[in-house]
Amino acid sequence: MEQKERGGFFLCFFWHALMYILWTIPAWILLALHFIVGLPLMWFWVALGAWVLVLLLRTALVMFARYGFAHRIPVPENKNPYSKKVRDPYAEVREQQ
């Protein structure tokens, strides 16, 4: 079952980066402390890297959940002769695949 691609990993990552841009505030505070107090610049990069790592993990989770919906269980054929025949609403979708 092929699914139409509506945006890949990088589009999803960019969207998460925009949504969680405020999570970089601690990193910017550490950068300001570097110039004001003399805190090592390494802490700014550690905080920014932690933000990127969290974004990567969240994006991977969303992508995994998205591709999990692509595998659907097929509907078995109704073999009961006494039941009313019902039109399968997903028959056209299955034929296109």
C-alpha positions, 0 to 999 in steps of 0.5 A: 500500500503506497501512501502519497508523500505529503512532506518528508522528514525535513519538512516535519523537522522544520515544522517542529523547529518553528513550533518549539523555537521558544525552547531555545531560550535557555541556550540564548541565555547561556550565550548572553552569560558567555559575553557578560560573565565569561561562561564557556561557550560550550554550554551554549552549544550543549543546550542548542544541541539538546534542543536539536536532539529533542526535535529529532526524536519528536520528529522521528516519533511523528514520522513513525506514527505516520507510516504506521497508519499505512498498514491496514488490516484487510476486511474479510469477505462476508460469507454469511448467506443470511446477512444483508450485502453491504457495499464496502466503502473502501473498495475503490481505495483498495483497487487504486493500490 
